[in-house]
Amino acid sequence: MNDKSQAPAIELIGIDKKFGAVHANKNINLTVAKGSIHGIIGENGAGKSTLMSILYGFYQADQGTIRIAGEVTTIKDSQAAIAAGIGMVHQHFMLVENFTVLENLMLGAEGGALLAKGTDAARAALKKLEEDYELEVDPDAVVEELPVGLQQRVEILKAMYRGAEILILDEPTGVLTPAEADHLFKILGVLRDQGKTVLLITHKLREIMAITDTVSVMRRGEMVATRKTAETTVEELAELMVGRRVLLQVDKGAANPGEIYLSVRNLTVKDGRGVTMVDNVSFDVRAGEIVGIAGVAGNGQSELLEAITGIRKPTSGEIFICGEPVAGYDPAKLRSIGLAHIPEDRHHMGLVLSFEESQNSILGYHRDEQYGKGPFLSPDLVRQAAAVEIEKYDIRPPNPRLKTANFSGGNQQKIVVAREIERDPKLLIVGQPTRGVDIGAIEFIHKRIVETRDAGKAVLLVSVELDEIRSLSDRILVMFAGKVVGEKTPDTGEQTLGLMMAGIAA
């Protein structure tokens, strides 16, 4: 192409990548216009991350061609990607937390042996970047003392400082309040207006509709569609992602609350450093209702769930399940009186990835007599029970002998959900039920949670996804800085909840 200014920012032609028997990318073709925001969506395992990793040099394609601004480009590592004008903001930030903003900006690009000279140049460059792209942040602030939204801004500044013309963002709003997400979208709009190209990887279809110009859909390693965002709908995109129609709204009737199954009174929890993470919290959850806790990650929700489920000992306060005081009980004792727990982090707290699916399906319940006599488990009985759950919860592939590490994130989560709900608990504690889960599995898991409520169980739900909290909950408690700062109904506006989550409104 002769005129580089008219060339697409990115052309991926026939990109193919295998990992052993797994065909992660199948002959992918993608064209991204210069100065646009291009969304890429797809279920877990669709191949999005592999494709972006090839573009950023983490992986090499087995076949195919990459063109940047019309030029065939070999990207053998991330340094080559940066040299080609590509920057990436990862879902989990790549910052040195005890460095300042300026120090993080300069890391790897110090500007020579004389740091003072390099520092002056970096400070001047940072000031210009802030002005050009509305990315204001204190250059001398220590990163770990900044809120998450500003830390993400530092990551974008890092990419811009290294000359990025193309910016890849991987699930950028997962840790942001609605207000922070809106500000991020404003920044991305400014970047686009200044001629930069943005690739946005997200599973949040509402965000795709709000900010992108074009959206491409991947399914099972293939690129199945590209649409102008203004000419598509959330419903069409969901169907393209999953390959069938998807119910996007949670279908549930009114709650029918009964007796109190969970009562938390003046609960305070400190972490290992002595920092108060849960601060004098009190609330009740009744049979037949879902109580959701909304909040930005890191405001005490995790520690609250750990105290209720026996993983962490409370500093003070009381917890009652069906009237029985249980503060300080261990998880096994709590399970025996009717508590079930779907933990926030399935990999570290819900599953042993090297175990078979059938073994994970009984974790925590492996002493039940139905699985064997005395101290000995019967593998046949365990696998028979697992096969029933596999069929009922549509866990794929339907193989109880398969190592759990070989299932997709959505199917791993279904293994945990099935294990806990099928124990017929009185109280179900759910942490981040659909984190890293594709849209088809989200629909399925939401249905199971509502069915649990409708069967007369009490459900306590924690999620950083405000849409999920609003659509599943019958009552919403908002946490900020370890305190419950208010209770709202599910029809409360997102902006109101967002202000409460940020500690601005009570």
Backbone torsions as a table, in degrees:
resi	resn	phi	psi	omega
1	MET	NA	126.1	-172.3
2	ASN	-76.2	-44.9	-175.6
3	ASP	-92.6	101.8	-176.6
4	LYS	-64.1	-30.6	-177.5
5	SER	-65.1	-23.2	179.1
6	GLN	-95.8	-6.4	-178.1
7	ALA	-72.6	150.0	173.0
8	PRO	-60.0	151.5	176.3
9	ALA	-64.0	-40.6	-177.1
10	ILE	-137.0	135.5	167.0
11	GLU	-131.2	119.8	172.9
12	LEU	-107.3	123.4	-172.1
13	ILE	-125.1	114.3	175.1
14	GLY	62.2	36.4	-178.2
15	ILE	-72.0	125.4	-178.0
16	ASP	-133.6	135.4	-178.8
17	LYS	-148.3	129.2	175.3
18	LYS	-120.7	146.7	169.5
19	PHE	-120.3	93.1	-174.3
20	GLY	63.1	-123.8	-178.7
21	ALA	-82.9	-10.0	-177.1
22	VAL	-87.0	120.2	179.0
23	HIS	-95.3	89.4	-170.1
24	ALA	-73.1	-40.5	177.2
25	ASN	-128.8	127.4	-175.7
26	LYS	-116.7	99.1	172.7
27	ASN	49.7	54.5	-175.0
28	ILE	-78.7	131.4	171.1
29	ASN	-120.8	130.1	-178.3
30	LEU	-149.1	131.7	175.4
31	THR	-122.3	127.6	-179.0
32	VAL	-119.7	120.5	-177.6
33	ALA	-70.4	144.6	176.3
34	LYS	-64.4	141.0	177.3
35	GLY	68.7	34.3	178.6
36	SER	-129.5	163.6	170.2
37	ILE	-108.2	114.9	-173.0
38	HIS	-114.7	118.3	179.5
39	GLY	-89.2	144.3	172.5
40	ILE	-126.4	122.0	-177.5
41	ILE	-126.3	162.0	178.8
42	GLY	166.6	160.6	178.3
43	GLU	-68.7	169.4	171.4
44	ASN	-56.7	137.6	179.4
45	GLY	79.6	6.1	180.0
46	ALA	-73.6	-20.0	178.1
47	GLY	109.5	5.5	-178.2
48	LYS	-61.1	-50.9	-176.1
49	SER	-64.9	-38.5	177.8
50	THR	-61.7	-44.5	-178.7
51	LEU	-62.4	-44.0	179.5
52	MET	-68.7	-32.5	178.0
53	SER	-68.0	-32.3	174.8
54	ILE	-69.0	-42.8	-179.7
55	LEU	-65.3	-31.2	-178.3
56	TYR	-96.9	2.8	172.6
57	GLY	88.8	5.8	176.6
58	PHE	-72.1	-36.4	176.4
59	TYR	-121.4	158.5	172.0
60	GLN	-107.7	134.3	176.5
61	ALA	-67.7	145.6	174.2
62	ASP	-71.2	-35.2	178.2
63	GLN	-145.9	160.1	172.5
64	GLY	116.9	171.4	-175.4
65	THR	-129.4	141.0	173.4
66	ILE	-113.8	128.6	172.3
67	ARG	-118.0	130.2	174.7
68	ILE	-114.9	120.2	-177.8
69	ALA	52.2	39.4	175.6
70	GLY	88.3	-9.9	-177.0
71	GLU	-101.6	131.0	173.4
72	VAL	-61.9	126.9	-172.7
73	THR	-129.6	130.3	173.5
74	THR	-95.0	122.1	-178.3
75	ILE	-115.4	92.8	-174.0
76	LYS	-88.5	-17.2	177.7
77	ASP	-161.9	178.1	-176.2
78	SER	-66.2	-29.8	176.5
79	GLN	-63.2	-39.8	177.0
80	ALA	-66.2	-36.8	177.6
81	ALA	-63.1	-45.7	179.2
82	ILE	-62.0	-41.8	178.4
83	ALA	-62.9	-29.0	178.2
84	ALA	-84.7	2.8	177.6
85	GLY	87.0	24.9	-179.8
86	ILE	-109.2	129.2	174.3
87	GLY	-120.8	153.4	-178.5
88	MET	-135.7	131.6	173.6
89	VAL	-106.5	111.5	-174.4
90	HIS	-80.6	158.8	178.8
91	GLN	-59.7	-40.8	175.5
92	HIS	-105.8	115.5	-167.8
93	PHE	-60.4	143.6	-179.4
94	MET	-102.7	62.5	-177.5
95	LEU	-117.9	150.3	171.4
96	VAL	-88.2	109.9	-165.4
97	GLU	-67.1	-29.8	-178.6
98	ASN	-94.6	11.2	171.0
99	PHE	-94.0	158.3	173.9
100	THR	-76.6	170.8	175.6
101	VAL	-57.2	-47.4	-177.4
102	LEU	-63.4	-41.4	179.1
103	GLU	-64.0	-40.3	176.4
104	ASN	-64.1	-38.5	-179.8
105	LEU	-62.1	-40.4	-174.7
106	MET	-82.3	-18.3	-172.7
107	LEU	-56.3	119.2	-177.2
108	GLY	86.2	-6.0	178.4
109	ALA	-141.7	54.9	-169.9
110	GLU	-73.2	-17.9	176.5
111	GLY	82.4	28.0	175.6
112	GLY	108.8	178.7	-174.6
113	ALA	-70.9	-29.3	-178.8
114	LEU	-86.4	95.5	-173.2
115	LEU	-62.4	-34.9	-177.4
116	ALA	-58.8	-43.7	179.5
117	LYS	-64.4	-44.2	178.8
118	GLY	-63.8	-37.7	-179.9
119	THR	-64.2	-43.7	179.4
120	ASP	-61.6	-43.2	179.7
121	ALA	-65.5	-41.4	179.9
122	ALA	-65.4	-40.8	179.7
123	ARG	-61.9	-42.1	179.2
124	ALA	-66.1	-41.8	179.3
125	ALA	-65.1	-40.0	179.3
126	LEU	-62.2	-43.0	179.8
127	LYS	-60.0	-42.4	-179.9
128	LYS	-67.7	-41.8	177.9
129	LEU	-60.5	-43.0	179.0
130	GLU	-59.1	-42.8	-178.2
131	GLU	-70.3	-41.8	-176.2
132	ASP	-68.5	-36.5	-170.1
133	TYR	-118.6	12.4	179.0
134	GLU	54.4	48.1	-177.3
135	LEU	-115.5	44.3	-174.0
136	GLU	-62.1	132.7	175.3
137	VAL	-160.4	145.0	-178.1
138	ASP	-68.9	117.5	-176.6
139	PRO	-64.9	-20.9	-177.0
140	ASP	-100.1	3.4	177.8
141	ALA	-72.4	140.8	174.6
142	VAL	-78.0	130.8	-170.4
143	VAL	-56.6	-42.7	-175.6
144	GLU	-65.6	-16.2	179.3
145	GLU	-92.0	-2.9	-179.6
146	LEU	-89.4	146.6	171.2
147	PRO	-64.7	161.6	-172.6
148	VAL	-58.7	-40.1	-178.9
149	GLY	-59.8	-38.3	178.8
150	LEU	-75.1	-33.4	174.9
151	GLN	-60.7	-41.2	177.9
152	GLN	-63.9	-36.5	178.0
153	ARG	-61.9	-37.0	177.9
154	VAL	-63.5	-40.2	177.9
155	GLU	-61.1	-42.0	178.7
156	ILE	-65.7	-42.3	177.6
157	LEU	-60.0	-41.0	177.6
158	LYS	-55.9	-46.4	-179.1
159	ALA	-65.0	-42.4	179.9
160	MET	-65.6	-38.2	-179.5
161	TYR	-62.1	-32.2	-180.0
162	ARG	-88.3	10.0	171.6
163	GLY	87.4	25.1	-177.4
164	ALA	-66.9	128.8	169.5
165	GLU	-100.4	-19.8	179.3
166	ILE	-122.7	128.3	-178.3
167	LEU	-121.4	122.4	176.5
168	ILE	-100.3	126.6	176.9
169	LEU	-119.0	123.2	-176.9
170	ASP	-102.9	110.3	179.6
171	GLU	45.6	61.6	-168.6
172	PRO	-75.5	-15.0	-174.2
173	THR	-105.7	7.1	-175.5
174	GLY	-59.2	-27.0	-176.7
175	VAL	-115.9	16.0	-175.6
176	LEU	-106.1	149.8	169.0
177	THR	-71.2	162.9	176.1
178	PRO	-55.4	-38.7	-179.9
179	ALA	-66.7	-40.4	177.9
180	GLU	-66.1	-37.6	178.0
181	ALA	-64.6	-42.7	178.2
182	ASP	-61.0	-40.1	179.2
183	HIS	-67.8	-36.9	175.9
184	LEU	-60.2	-44.1	-180.0
185	PHE	-61.4	-38.0	177.4
186	LYS	-61.9	-43.4	178.6
187	ILE	-62.5	-43.8	179.9
188	LEU	-63.3	-37.0	176.2
189	GLY	-62.9	-39.9	177.5
190	VAL	-64.9	-43.1	177.9
191	LEU	-58.4	-45.0	178.7
192	ARG	-61.5	-44.7	-178.5
193	ASP	-63.8	-25.5	178.6
194	GLN	-88.2	6.5	175.7
195	GLY	94.6	0.4	177.6
196	LYS	-76.5	158.5	178.7
197	THR	-113.0	132.8	-176.8
198	VAL	-120.1	128.6	171.0
199	LEU	-106.4	119.5	-174.7
200	LEU	-112.4	114.2	177.2
201	ILE	-100.6	118.6	-177.9
202	THR	-154.0	156.1	172.4
203	HIS	-103.7	2.2	-177.1
204	LYS	-93.2	102.8	-174.5
205	LEU	-65.2	-30.4	178.7
206	ARG	-62.1	-37.3	178.5
207	GLU	-68.5	-40.5	176.5
208	ILE	-55.6	-47.2	-177.9
209	MET	-67.7	-30.3	-174.5
210	ALA	-78.4	-32.2	-165.8
211	ILE	-126.2	-23.2	-172.5
212	THR	-86.4	157.7	172.7
213	ASP	-93.5	-36.5	-177.0
214	THR	-139.2	150.1	178.8
215	VAL	-136.6	135.0	175.7
216	SER	-113.4	142.4	-175.6
217	VAL	-115.4	129.1	175.7
218	MET	-110.6	144.1	175.9
219	ARG	-146.7	123.0	177.0
220	ARG	52.3	46.6	173.6
221	GLY	84.6	-3.5	-177.8
222	GLU	-114.3	152.7	172.1
223	MET	-89.0	110.7	-170.6
224	VAL	-98.7	-18.4	-178.7
225	ALA	-167.5	150.7	167.5
226	THR	-132.6	132.6	-176.9
227	ARG	-131.9	145.9	163.3
228	LYS	-69.2	130.6	-172.6
229	THR	-59.4	-37.0	-178.4
230	ALA	-67.8	-14.5	-175.9
231	GLU	-108.6	11.1	178.7
232	THR	-127.0	-179.0	179.3
233	THR	-134.3	162.6	175.5
234	VAL	-58.7	-39.7	-178.1
235	GLU	-64.0	-43.6	179.5
236	GLU	-64.7	-42.8	-179.3
237	LEU	-63.8	-41.7	179.0
238	ALA	-61.5	-42.4	180.0
239	GLU	-66.7	-38.4	177.2
240	LEU	-64.2	-38.7	-179.4
241	MET	-65.0	-43.2	-170.1
242	VAL	-96.9	-26.2	-177.2
243	GLY	89.0	11.1	176.3
244	ARG	-158.7	168.9	177.4
245	ARG	-67.9	141.0	-177.1
246	VAL	-124.3	135.3	174.7
247	LEU	-80.6	110.4	-173.7
248	LEU	-85.6	-24.7	177.6
249	GLN	-99.5	139.8	177.2
250	VAL	-68.8	125.1	-177.8
251	ASP	-92.9	101.7	179.7
252	LYS	-146.7	147.4	175.8
253	GLY	-88.2	-171.2	180.0
254	ALA	-69.4	151.2	177.6
255	ALA	-72.8	156.8	176.2
256	ASN	-129.7	72.8	-172.3
257	PRO	-64.2	140.5	178.2
258	GLY	-117.6	-133.3	-177.9
259	GLU	-74.9	159.9	-179.5
260	ILE	-73.2	121.8	177.6
261	TYR	-100.1	-30.7	177.6
262	LEU	-128.2	128.3	176.1
263	SER	-131.2	122.1	178.3
264	VAL	-112.4	127.7	-175.2
265	ARG	-129.1	118.0	173.8
266	ASN	50.3	43.6	-175.1
267	LEU	-79.9	128.7	174.4
268	THR	-126.6	134.3	-179.4
269	VAL	-132.6	128.4	175.5
270	LYS	-110.8	149.1	178.2
271	ASP	-85.9	-175.4	-175.8
272	GLY	-62.6	-20.6	178.8
273	ARG	-90.3	-1.9	-177.6
274	GLY	86.8	9.1	179.4
275	VAL	-82.8	132.6	179.5
276	THR	-73.7	115.2	-179.4
277	MET	-100.6	-31.9	174.3
278	VAL	-122.6	125.0	-167.0
279	ASP	-120.1	92.2	172.0
280	ASN	57.0	53.4	-175.0
281	VAL	-93.8	136.1	176.5
282	SER	-136.3	136.5	174.0
283	PHE	-170.3	166.4	176.6
284	ASP	-124.7	152.1	170.7
285	VAL	-129.6	129.0	-175.6
286	ARG	-101.3	158.0	171.4
287	ALA	-57.1	139.7	175.9
288	GLY	79.4	19.3	175.4
289	GLU	-141.8	156.9	173.4
290	ILE	-112.2	118.2	175.2
291	VAL	-104.3	120.7	-179.1
292	GLY	-100.1	142.5	174.2
293	ILE	-111.6	115.9	179.6
294	ALA	-99.0	145.9	177.6
295	GLY	169.3	154.0	173.6
296	VAL	-71.1	142.2	-179.9
297	ALA	-51.5	138.6	177.0
298	GLY	96.6	9.2	-179.4
299	ASN	-105.2	21.6	173.0
300	GLY	104.7	-6.2	-177.8
301	GLN	-62.5	-43.4	-177.6
302	SER	-62.9	-44.7	-179.4
303	GLU	-65.9	-34.2	176.3
304	LEU	-62.4	-48.4	179.3
305	LEU	-62.8	-39.9	-180.0
306	GLU	-64.2	-36.4	177.9
307	ALA	-68.4	-42.5	-178.4
308	ILE	-66.8	-34.8	-174.9
309	THR	-94.7	6.5	173.1
310	GLY	84.1	6.6	-179.8
311	ILE	-79.6	-32.2	-178.1
312	ARG	-128.2	138.2	-178.8
313	LYS	-82.8	129.7	177.6
314	PRO	-66.4	150.7	175.1
315	THR	-76.4	-40.8	176.5
316	SER	-159.6	167.8	179.9
317	GLY	103.6	178.9	-174.3
318	GLU	-131.5	148.7	174.4
319	ILE	-131.0	129.8	178.8
320	PHE	-122.7	133.8	171.0
321	ILE	-117.1	117.9	-175.9
322	CYS	50.7	40.1	176.3
323	GLY	85.8	-9.3	-178.5
324	GLU	-91.8	126.9	177.9
325	PRO	-69.4	125.3	-172.2
326	VAL	-126.6	3.1	-179.2
327	ALA	-57.1	125.6	-179.0
328	GLY	94.4	-8.7	175.4
329	TYR	-64.5	148.6	175.7
330	ASP	-85.0	164.6	-175.9
331	PRO	-56.5	-37.3	-179.0
332	ALA	-63.6	-42.8	178.8
333	LYS	-64.5	-40.7	-179.9
334	LEU	-65.5	-38.2	176.9
335	ARG	-61.8	-36.7	-176.5
336	SER	-68.3	-19.9	179.2
337	ILE	-105.8	12.0	168.7
338	GLY	109.2	15.3	176.2
339	LEU	-97.4	134.9	172.4
340	ALA	-123.4	149.7	-170.6
341	HIS	-138.0	118.0	169.5
342	ILE	-98.2	103.9	-170.2
343	PRO	-75.6	162.3	-178.0
344	GLU	-64.9	-36.5	-175.1
345	ASP	-116.8	97.1	-174.3
346	ARG	-63.9	-33.1	-176.3
347	HIS	-70.1	-40.7	-175.5
348	HIS	-93.6	-24.2	-173.8
349	MET	-124.6	-13.3	-174.1
350	GLY	-112.0	-21.6	-172.5
351	LEU	-141.8	156.2	165.1
352	VAL	-111.3	105.7	-168.3
353	LEU	-63.9	-25.4	180.0
354	SER	-81.7	-7.9	178.0
355	PHE	-82.6	158.3	170.8
356	GLU	-64.1	158.8	174.5
357	GLU	-55.4	-42.9	-177.3
358	SER	-63.4	-37.4	178.8
359	GLN	-67.4	-40.5	176.9
360	ASN	-67.6	-27.0	-177.3
361	SER	-69.6	-11.4	179.3
362	ILE	-122.1	7.5	-179.4
363	LEU	-54.1	129.2	-178.7
364	GLY	87.6	-17.4	179.9
365	TYR	-121.6	15.6	-171.7
366	HIS	-72.0	-11.6	177.5
367	ARG	-88.5	-4.1	178.8
368	ASP	-60.5	139.1	-174.7
369	GLU	-62.5	-23.8	-176.4
370	GLN	-65.7	-16.0	-176.0
371	TYR	-99.6	1.6	178.6
372	GLY	155.5	-179.9	-178.6
373	LYS	-112.5	135.9	178.7
374	GLY	63.8	-139.8	-176.8
375	PRO	-83.0	-0.9	-171.6
376	PHE	-103.8	126.1	174.6
377	LEU	-83.5	146.4	173.1
378	SER	-98.5	109.5	-179.9
379	PRO	-54.4	-35.9	-179.3
380	ASP	-66.1	-44.6	179.0
381	LEU	-64.2	-40.4	179.6
382	VAL	-63.0	-44.6	-178.3
383	ARG	-70.2	-33.9	176.6
384	GLN	-63.4	-43.5	178.7
385	ALA	-65.6	-40.1	179.5
386	ALA	-63.4	-38.8	-178.7
387	ALA	-61.6	-35.0	177.8
388	VAL	-64.9	-44.7	179.0
389	GLU	-67.2	-38.1	178.8
390	ILE	-58.5	-44.3	-179.6
391	GLU	-69.7	-44.3	-176.1
392	LYS	-66.8	-34.1	-176.1
393	TYR	-104.7	9.8	175.4
394	ASP	51.8	48.8	179.2
395	ILE	-82.3	127.6	-176.2
396	ARG	-124.0	141.7	-5.8
397	PRO	-70.3	152.6	-175.2
398	PRO	-79.6	66.4	-173.9
399	ASN	-133.0	101.7	-178.1
400	PRO	-66.9	-14.2	-180.0
401	ARG	-89.3	-10.8	-175.8
402	LEU	-72.3	138.6	176.2
403	LYS	-60.4	137.1	-174.5
404	THR	-63.3	-28.6	178.1
405	ALA	-60.5	-21.0	-175.8
406	ASN	-90.4	1.5	174.7
407	PHE	-91.1	153.6	174.4
408	SER	-68.8	165.7	-179.5
409	GLY	-57.5	-41.2	179.9
410	GLY	-64.8	-39.7	179.2
411	ASN	-74.2	-33.6	172.3
412	GLN	-60.0	-43.1	179.8
413	GLN	-65.5	-37.5	177.3
414	LYS	-61.9	-35.6	177.8
415	ILE	-60.1	-44.9	179.9
416	VAL	-67.0	-46.1	-179.1
417	VAL	-60.2	-44.8	179.7
418	ALA	-62.1	-46.5	-178.2
419	ARG	-57.0	-43.2	-174.4
420	GLU	-81.0	-44.5	-176.7
421	ILE	-70.1	-35.0	-177.3
422	GLU	-72.4	-4.2	175.6
423	ARG	-84.9	2.7	178.5
424	ASP	55.2	56.6	-177.4
425	PRO	-75.2	159.8	169.8
426	LYS	-82.4	-35.2	-176.7
427	LEU	-128.7	124.1	178.6
428	LEU	-111.8	120.3	176.5
429	ILE	-101.8	123.3	-174.0
430	VAL	-123.8	120.7	176.2
431	GLY	-111.9	121.9	177.1
432	GLN	45.9	64.5	-170.5
433	PRO	-63.7	-23.9	-175.2
434	THR	-125.4	24.9	177.8
435	ARG	-63.4	125.6	178.8
436	GLY	66.0	26.0	-175.7
437	VAL	-114.1	139.9	-176.8
438	ASP	-76.1	168.6	-167.6
439	ILE	-65.8	-34.0	177.9
440	GLY	-66.3	-42.6	178.4
441	ALA	-70.0	-33.3	176.5
442	ILE	-57.7	-48.8	179.7
443	GLU	-56.4	-45.5	-177.8
444	PHE	-64.7	-47.3	-177.3
445	ILE	-64.6	-41.2	177.5
446	HIS	-58.7	-42.7	178.8
447	LYS	-59.8	-43.1	-178.6
448	ARG	-65.3	-37.9	179.4
449	ILE	-65.6	-43.2	178.8
450	VAL	-65.6	-39.6	177.7
451	GLU	-62.3	-35.8	177.5
452	THR	-63.5	-44.5	175.7
453	ARG	-59.9	-46.6	-176.0
454	ASP	-68.1	-16.7	175.3
455	ALA	-85.6	7.5	175.4
456	GLY	89.9	15.3	178.0
457	LYS	-90.6	159.2	173.2
458	ALA	-95.4	135.6	-178.0
459	VAL	-126.4	126.2	171.6
460	LEU	-110.9	121.7	-172.2
461	LEU	-118.6	129.2	171.5
462	VAL	-117.6	129.7	176.9
463	SER	-153.0	143.0	173.2
464	VAL	-85.1	-6.9	178.4
465	GLU	-86.5	107.4	-175.5
466	LEU	-64.5	-36.5	176.8
467	ASP	-59.6	-40.4	-179.4
468	GLU	-66.7	-44.8	178.3
469	ILE	-60.0	-45.9	-176.1
470	ARG	-68.9	-34.9	-175.6
471	SER	-83.6	-26.6	-177.9
472	LEU	-94.3	-32.4	-168.1
473	SER	-79.5	150.0	168.9
474	ASP	-94.7	-29.0	171.7
475	ARG	-137.9	148.0	-179.2
476	ILE	-122.4	123.9	170.2
477	LEU	-101.3	136.4	-180.0
478	VAL	-108.3	128.5	178.7
479	MET	-108.7	138.3	173.0
480	PHE	-146.1	129.6	177.8
481	ALA	52.1	40.0	174.6
482	GLY	85.4	-5.6	-179.0
483	LYS	-111.0	152.2	167.4
484	VAL	-84.2	112.4	-173.1
485	VAL	-95.7	-2.3	176.6
486	GLY	170.5	164.4	174.8
487	GLU	-122.9	135.1	-177.7
488	LYS	-134.9	164.7	174.6
489	THR	-89.5	160.5	-176.0
490	PRO	-63.5	-21.4	-179.7
491	ASP	-85.3	4.4	176.2
492	THR	-62.6	139.0	-177.0
493	GLY	-62.6	149.0	-179.6
494	GLU	-60.6	-36.9	-178.6
495	GLN	-64.8	-42.7	178.7
496	THR	-61.4	-47.5	178.8
497	LEU	-63.1	-40.2	180.0
498	GLY	-61.5	-40.7	178.2
499	LEU	-65.0	-38.6	177.6
500	MET	-66.4	-41.5	179.8
501	MET	-63.0	-28.6	179.1
502	ALA	-89.8	0.6	178.5
503	GLY	78.6	14.3	-175.8
504	ILE	-90.7	-31.8	-178.6
505	ALA	-129.7	146.2	178.4
506	ALA	-100.9	NA	NA
